[in-house]
Amino acid sequence: MPKNQKLPKQIEKKLATLSKLLDEINEAHIINSDDPETWDSDALYDLVANLKEALALLEDKESEKEKDNFGNPLILEVGLCSLVDEYQSEEEEEDF
């Protein structure tokens, strides 16, 4: 079990949210390029919103103004990719 007990819970929560978003993104499959009757602008705008939300969930949210001591943007919220990287690093450290 990883040392950071909160990490798996954070990952599980973000993965659950991502799963819901992916289900909503998959609904865009109703749009058929060969059938103008399926061309729905609302579905496309929903797709854009869901894709943006999924990206925001995956990526770190960085401050545009605040920087750390090395000039890198401060991370306001850690994204799912970074959380999984951290979890895997902790798992590897425990194996040694």
C-alpha positions as CSV (number, residue, x, y, z in Angstrom):
1,M,0.0,0.0,0.0
2,P,1.4,3.4,-0.9
3,K,2.6,5.7,1.9
4,N,0.2,8.5,0.8
5,Q,-3.2,7.1,1.5
6,K,-5.0,10.1,0.0
7,L,-3.5,9.5,-3.4
8,P,-5.5,6.4,-4.4
9,K,-8.7,8.1,-3.3
10,Q,-7.9,11.2,-5.4
11,I,-7.2,9.0,-8.4
12,E,-10.4,7.0,-7.9
13,K,-12.5,10.2,-7.7
14,K,-10.9,11.7,-10.8
15,L,-11.2,8.4,-12.7
16,A,-14.9,8.2,-11.9
17,T,-15.4,11.7,-13.2
18,L,-13.4,11.0,-16.3
19,S,-15.4,7.8,-16.9
20,K,-18.6,9.8,-16.8
21,L,-17.2,12.4,-19.2
22,L,-16.0,9.7,-21.6
23,D,-19.6,8.2,-21.6
24,E,-20.9,11.7,-22.6
25,I,-18.2,12.1,-25.2
26,N,-19.2,8.7,-26.7
27,E,-22.7,10.1,-27.2
28,A,-21.3,12.1,-30.1
29,H,-21.2,8.9,-32.1
30,I,-24.8,9.6,-33.1
31,I,-23.4,12.2,-35.5
32,N,-23.0,10.6,-38.9
33,S,-21.0,12.5,-41.5
34,D,-23.1,11.0,-44.3
35,D,-26.5,11.9,-42.7
36,P,-27.3,15.6,-42.3
37,E,-30.2,14.7,-40.0
38,T,-27.8,13.6,-37.3
39,W,-25.8,16.9,-37.5
40,D,-26.6,18.5,-34.2
41,S,-24.8,21.7,-33.2
42,D,-25.9,21.2,-29.5
43,A,-24.2,17.7,-29.5
44,L,-21.1,19.3,-31.0
45,Y,-21.0,22.1,-28.4
46,D,-21.6,19.5,-25.6
47,L,-18.7,17.5,-27.1
48,V,-16.4,20.5,-27.0
49,A,-17.3,21.2,-23.3
50,N,-16.8,17.6,-22.3
51,L,-13.5,17.4,-24.1
52,K,-12.3,20.6,-22.4
53,E,-13.4,19.2,-19.0
54,A,-11.7,15.9,-19.6
55,L,-8.4,17.7,-20.6
56,A,-8.7,19.9,-17.5
57,L,-9.1,16.8,-15.4
58,L,-6.1,15.1,-16.9
59,E,-3.7,18.1,-16.8
60,D,-2.3,20.0,-13.9
61,K,-4.0,23.4,-13.3
62,E,-1.2,26.0,-13.2
63,S,-1.2,29.6,-12.1
64,E,-0.8,32.1,-14.8
65,K,0.7,34.7,-12.5
66,E,2.4,32.9,-9.6
67,K,5.8,31.2,-10.0
68,D,7.9,29.0,-7.8
69,N,11.5,29.7,-6.9
70,F,12.6,28.3,-10.2
71,G,10.3,30.4,-12.3
72,N,7.9,27.5,-13.0
73,P,4.1,28.2,-12.7
74,L,2.7,27.1,-9.4
75,I,0.4,24.1,-9.6
76,L,-3.0,25.0,-8.3
77,E,-4.5,21.5,-8.7
78,V,-2.7,18.3,-9.6
79,G,-4.1,16.5,-12.7
80,L,-4.9,12.9,-13.0
81,C,-1.8,12.2,-15.1
82,S,0.5,13.6,-12.4
83,L,-1.4,11.8,-9.7
84,V,-1.0,8.4,-11.5
85,D,2.7,9.2,-12.1
86,E,3.2,9.9,-8.4
87,Y,1.3,6.8,-7.4
88,Q,3.4,4.6,-9.7
89,S,6.6,6.2,-8.4
90,E,5.6,5.5,-4.8
91,E,4.8,1.9,-5.7
92,E,8.2,1.5,-7.4
93,E,9.9,2.9,-4.3
94,E,8.1,0.5,-2.0
95,D,9.2,-2.5,-4.2
96,F,12.9,-1.6,-3.5
